[in-house]
Amino acid sequence: MTDDKPRRKESASVKAKKVFPDDPAIVYSGYAHLSLTHELASFDRKVKDSPFAADSPCATVAFRTNAALVQAEIEYADKRDLPGHHTFNSTGVCLVDGEARACFTRSDDAGGRQHVKLAVGGERGQFRDVEIILPIADRVSFRGLSVEAAAEFHRIHRKRSPVYVAYGDSITQGFWASDPTRTFPYLLAKAKGWQLVNMGFGGRCVSASDVFALARLKPDILTVLIGVNDCLGCTSLDDFAEECSLLLYNIRFFRHGVPIVVITPLSVPGKWEGTESLERYREVLRRAVQVTKDEAIHLVEGPDLIPSDLQYFHDGLHPNDAGFRLMAERFAARFPRT
């Protein structure tokens, strides 16, 4: 006897499930500040006077899953909500077991939600580590994942790594790298096994008050690469010296004994008005480090990290991918043991 009742086609929604941002299997790292609700994970860096404070370069969303296919929901902010902000690079990267598998980027100025499909691959039941790395210079939020109903998720458990805070300007933020995994701080942190928090802000001049934002992150290692914008903006050498000295003093007050590495401004092979006097700003930084008489505060000469050669620069001021890679390699070789 046959069943004459109509049969409903099983919908795709029955076969799929949503993993929300507050799921305990999801691990967030590399951020300065995280706002987390059931529906949304958003990031910022709590520096009020920078148009790039809304960015969270290299912040990471990570999880372990046996899903063959994952669809991440990413939301870009409307550019009109970011006064003074320039989206120098809106590209994010998805890694599977440490290898780049997919990229995503802003579709238009209005921003909005988009779905990033990521083929995790592997045999059914095989667990893999997935990382979603946020863009260098754009405001992005995370709204969760969609996967097949049978997929399992686990929290990635790793040993605590030293917290590396990279402080500086657009070079530290990573402007003109092709994606966040090709920036100097990211490459350095990966080589050293550190957990990066990128506190580089495009257009930044040295400011001793930044120490409060840095101290909240409780760094185990800190780099300071600053001075180009002070030079281009004609900050007086006396003012620059005072701010640098105060910055180092205040960092040491809040973080006793942690290694601080001050990097003097890089070589600038391009024609930028004012940069011929960069050496005078380098000299100020040298003196600021010297007078501390602190064995845990070190100086690295920026021109030693990258040659004054246009092949390593995007525009004669900001390094390109090859330049950032060389910087990271040379810095890692020079960095004192911690």
C-alpha positions as CSV (number, residue, x, y, z in Angstrom):
1,M,0.0,0.0,0.0
2,T,1.4,3.4,-1.0
3,D,1.3,6.6,1.1
4,D,-0.5,9.2,-1.0
5,K,0.3,12.0,1.4
6,P,2.5,14.7,-0.1
7,R,6.0,14.6,1.3
8,R,7.7,17.9,2.3
9,K,11.2,18.4,1.0
10,E,13.6,18.8,3.9
11,S,14.8,22.4,3.8
12,A,18.4,23.4,3.9
13,S,17.7,25.3,7.1
14,V,17.0,22.0,8.9
15,K,20.4,20.7,7.9
16,A,22.3,23.8,9.0
17,K,22.9,25.4,12.3
18,K,24.1,28.8,13.5
19,V,27.1,29.3,15.8
20,F,26.7,32.6,17.6
21,P,29.6,34.9,18.5
22,D,29.3,34.2,22.3
23,D,29.6,30.4,21.8
24,P,32.3,29.2,24.2
25,A,34.1,27.3,21.5
26,I,35.0,30.6,19.8
27,V,38.3,32.2,21.0
28,Y,39.0,35.9,20.4
29,S,42.6,37.2,20.6
30,G,44.8,40.0,19.4
31,Y,42.3,42.8,20.3
32,A,42.5,45.8,22.5
33,H,38.9,45.8,23.5
34,L,36.1,43.4,22.7
35,S,32.3,44.0,23.0
36,L,30.6,40.6,22.9
37,T,26.9,39.8,22.8
38,H,24.9,36.8,21.6
39,E,24.5,38.4,18.2
40,L,27.7,40.4,17.7
41,A,31.4,40.6,18.4
42,S,32.8,44.1,17.8
43,F,36.3,45.5,18.4
44,D,38.0,48.8,19.0
45,R,41.2,50.1,20.5
46,K,40.0,52.7,23.0
47,V,42.0,55.6,21.7
48,K,39.6,58.5,21.3
49,D,41.6,60.9,19.2
50,S,42.5,58.7,16.3
51,P,40.2,58.0,13.3
52,F,41.7,54.5,13.2
53,A,40.7,53.6,16.7
54,A,37.8,51.7,15.3
55,D,40.1,49.4,13.4
56,S,41.5,46.2,15.0
57,P,44.3,45.0,12.7
58,C,45.1,41.4,13.1
59,A,42.5,40.6,15.8
60,T,41.5,37.0,15.4
61,V,38.4,34.8,15.7
62,A,39.4,31.2,16.1
63,F,37.8,27.8,16.6
64,R,38.3,24.1,16.0
65,T,35.8,22.2,13.9
66,N,35.2,19.1,11.8
67,A,32.9,20.9,9.4
68,A,33.8,20.6,5.8
69,L,32.4,24.0,4.9
70,V,32.0,27.0,7.2
71,Q,30.2,30.2,6.3
72,A,31.3,33.2,8.4
73,E,29.1,36.3,8.7
74,I,31.2,39.5,8.7
75,E,29.8,43.1,8.9
76,Y,31.6,46.2,7.6
77,A,30.7,49.5,9.1
78,D,29.2,52.2,6.9
79,K,32.1,54.6,6.0
80,R,29.8,57.6,6.9
81,D,29.9,56.4,10.5
82,L,33.8,56.6,10.5
83,P,34.6,60.4,10.3
84,G,38.1,61.1,9.1
85,H,38.7,57.4,8.5
86,H,40.4,56.1,5.4
87,T,40.0,52.4,4.6
88,F,43.6,51.7,3.4
89,N,43.1,48.0,3.4
90,S,39.8,46.2,4.0
91,T,41.0,42.7,3.3
92,G,40.7,40.0,6.0
93,V,42.2,36.5,5.8
94,C,40.9,33.0,6.8
95,L,43.5,30.4,7.8
96,V,43.0,26.7,8.2
97,D,45.7,25.0,10.2
98,G,47.8,28.1,9.7
99,E,47.5,28.2,5.9
100,A,45.7,31.0,4.1
101,R,42.5,29.5,2.6
102,A,40.2,32.5,1.8
103,C,40.1,36.3,1.8
104,F,37.2,38.7,2.3
105,T,36.9,42.5,1.7
106,R,34.6,45.4,1.7
107,S,32.1,45.4,-1.2
108,D,31.2,49.1,-1.1
109,D,31.2,52.3,1.0
110,A,27.9,51.4,2.7
111,G,29.4,48.3,4.2
112,G,26.9,45.8,5.6
113,R,26.9,42.1,6.1
114,Q,28.5,39.6,3.9
115,H,29.0,35.8,4.0
116,V,32.4,34.3,3.7
117,K,32.5,30.7,2.5
118,L,35.4,28.7,3.7
119,A,36.1,25.2,2.5
120,V,37.8,23.7,5.6
121,G,38.5,20.4,3.7
122,G,39.9,17.2,5.0
123,E,38.2,13.9,5.6
124,R,34.9,13.9,7.3
125,G,35.3,13.9,11.1
126,Q,38.8,15.5,10.9
127,F,39.2,18.5,13.1
128,R,41.0,21.6,11.9
129,D,41.9,24.9,13.5
130,V,40.3,27.9,11.7
131,E,41.3,31.5,12.2
132,I,39.6,34.6,10.8
133,I,42.0,37.5,10.9
134,L,40.5,41.0,10.7
135,P,41.7,43.7,8.2
136,I,44.5,46.2,8.6
137,A,42.4,49.3,8.3
138,D,38.7,49.0,8.4
139,R,36.0,48.5,11.0
140,V,34.7,44.9,11.0
141,S,32.3,43.0,13.3
142,F,31.7,39.3,13.6
143,R,28.2,37.9,13.6
144,G,28.8,34.2,13.8
145,L,29.0,31.1,11.7
146,S,26.7,28.8,9.7
147,V,27.6,25.1,9.3
148,E,26.1,21.7,8.7
149,A,24.0,20.5,11.6
150,A,26.3,17.6,12.4
151,A,29.4,19.7,12.7
152,E,31.2,19.9,16.0
153,F,33.1,22.8,17.5
154,H,35.7,22.9,20.2
155,R,37.7,25.6,21.8
156,I,41.3,25.8,20.7
157,H,43.5,25.3,23.8
158,R,47.0,26.8,23.5
159,K,49.7,27.6,26.0
160,R,49.8,31.2,27.1
161,S,52.1,33.2,24.8
162,P,53.8,36.4,25.7
163,V,51.6,39.4,24.9
164,Y,53.4,41.5,22.3
165,V,52.0,45.1,21.9
166,A,53.2,46.9,18.8
167,Y,52.8,50.7,19.2
168,G,53.4,53.2,16.5
169,D,52.0,54.9,13.4
170,S,50.7,53.7,10.0
171,I,53.8,51.5,9.5
172,T,53.0,49.5,12.6
173,Q,49.3,49.4,11.7
174,G,50.5,47.9,8.4
175,F,49.3,50.3,5.7
176,W,49.9,49.0,2.2
177,A,50.6,45.5,3.2
178,S,48.4,43.3,1.0
179,D,46.7,41.7,4.0
180,P,47.1,41.5,7.8
181,T,49.3,38.4,7.7
182,R,52.0,40.3,5.8
183,T,52.4,43.2,8.2
184,F,55.6,43.6,10.2
185,P,54.1,43.0,13.7
186,Y,52.2,39.9,12.6
187,L,55.2,38.3,10.9
188,L,57.4,39.1,14.0
189,A,54.8,37.7,16.4
190,K,54.5,34.6,14.3
191,A,58.2,34.1,14.2
192,K,58.6,34.5,17.9
193,G,55.5,32.7,19.1
194,W,54.0,35.9,20.6
195,Q,50.3,37.0,20.8
196,L,50.1,40.3,19.0
197,V,48.0,43.3,19.8
198,N,48.5,45.9,17.1
199,M,48.4,49.4,18.5
200,G,49.6,51.2,15.4
201,F,47.5,54.2,14.3
202,G,47.8,55.9,10.9
203,G,49.1,59.5,11.2
204,R,50.1,59.1,14.8
205,C,52.6,61.3,16.5
206,V,54.2,60.3,19.8
207,S,51.9,60.9,22.7
208,A,52.8,60.1,26.3
209,S,49.1,59.8,27.2
210,D,48.9,56.7,24.9
211,V,50.6,54.8,27.8
212,F,47.2,54.3,29.5
213,A,45.8,52.4,26.5
214,L,49.0,50.4,26.3
215,A,49.2,49.6,30.0
216,R,45.7,48.2,30.0
217,L,46.9,45.4,27.6
218,K,49.6,44.3,30.1
219,P,52.3,43.7,27.5
220,D,55.1,41.2,28.1
221,I,57.0,42.8,25.1
222,L,56.5,46.2,23.6
223,T,57.9,47.9,20.5
224,V,57.7,51.6,19.8
225,L,58.1,52.7,16.2
226,I,57.3,56.4,16.0
227,G,58.6,59.7,14.7
228,V,57.9,60.0,11.0
229,N,54.7,61.9,11.5
230,D,56.3,64.2,14.1
231,C,58.9,65.0,11.5
232,L,56.5,65.5,8.7
233,G,54.2,67.6,10.9
234,C,57.1,69.7,12.2
235,T,56.8,68.8,15.9
236,S,59.6,70.7,17.6
237,L,62.5,68.5,18.7
238,D,62.1,69.7,22.2
239,D,58.4,68.7,22.3
240,F,59.2,65.4,20.7
241,A,62.0,64.7,23.2
242,E,59.6,65.5,26.1
243,E,56.9,63.2,24.9
244,C,59.3,60.3,24.1
245,S,60.9,60.6,27.6
246,L,57.5,60.7,29.3
247,L,56.2,57.8,27.2
248,L,59.1,55.6,28.3
249,Y,59.0,56.7,31.9
250,N,55.2,56.0,32.1
251,I,55.5,52.6,30.4
252,R,58.1,51.6,32.9
253,F,56.0,52.8,35.8
254,F,53.1,50.6,34.8
255,R,55.1,47.6,33.4
256,H,58.1,47.0,35.6
257,G,60.9,45.1,33.8
258,V,59.2,44.2,30.6
259,P,61.4,44.5,27.5
260,I,60.7,47.7,25.5
261,V,62.3,48.1,22.1
262,V,62.4,51.5,20.6
263,I,62.8,51.5,16.8
264,T,64.1,54.7,15.2
265,P,62.3,55.9,12.0
266,L,62.9,53.8,8.9
267,S,64.8,55.1,5.9
268,V,62.6,57.0,3.5
269,P,63.8,56.6,-0.1
270,G,60.9,58.5,-1.5
271,K,60.6,62.3,-1.8
272,W,58.6,63.4,1.3
273,E,59.0,67.0,2.3
274,G,60.7,67.3,5.7
275,T,62.1,63.8,6.0
276,E,65.6,65.0,5.3
277,S,65.6,65.9,9.0
278,L,64.5,62.5,10.2
279,E,68.0,61.8,11.6
280,R,67.5,64.6,14.1
281,Y,64.4,62.7,15.4
282,R,66.3,59.5,15.5
283,E,68.9,61.2,17.7
284,V,66.2,62.3,20.1
285,L,65.1,58.7,20.5
286,R,68.6,57.5,21.0
287,R,69.1,60.0,23.8
288,A,65.7,59.1,25.4
289,V,66.7,55.4,25.6
290,Q,70.2,56.2,26.8
291,V,69.1,58.4,29.7
292,T,66.7,55.8,31.1
293,K,69.8,53.7,32.0
294,D,67.3,50.8,31.9
295,E,68.8,47.5,30.7
296,A,65.4,46.3,29.6
297,I,64.8,49.3,27.2
298,H,66.6,48.7,23.9
299,L,67.2,50.6,20.7
300,V,67.0,49.2,17.2
301,E,67.9,51.4,14.3
302,G,65.1,51.5,11.7
303,P,67.5,52.0,8.7
304,D,69.2,48.7,9.7
305,L,65.9,46.8,9.3
306,I,65.1,47.9,5.7
307,P,67.4,49.4,3.1
308,S,66.7,52.8,1.5
309,D,65.6,51.1,-1.7
310,L,62.3,51.7,-3.4
311,Q,61.9,48.0,-4.2
312,Y,60.9,47.5,-0.5
313,F,58.4,50.4,-0.4
314,H,54.9,51.0,-1.7
315,D,55.3,54.8,-1.9
316,G,58.7,55.7,-0.6
317,L,57.5,55.9,3.0
318,H,55.4,52.8,3.8
319,P,57.0,49.3,3.2
320,N,55.4,46.9,0.8
321,D,55.1,43.1,1.5
322,A,58.8,42.5,0.7
323,G,59.8,45.3,3.0
324,F,57.7,44.2,5.9
325,R,59.0,40.6,5.6
326,L,62.6,41.9,5.6
327,M,61.9,44.1,8.6
328,A,60.5,41.2,10.6
329,E,63.3,38.8,9.7
330,R,66.0,41.4,10.6
331,F,64.2,42.5,13.8
332,A,63.7,38.9,15.0
333,A,67.5,38.3,14.6
334,R,68.3,41.4,16.6
335,F,65.7,41.2,19.3
336,P,67.1,40.5,22.7
337,R,66.1,37.3,24.4
338,T,63.2,37.6,26.9
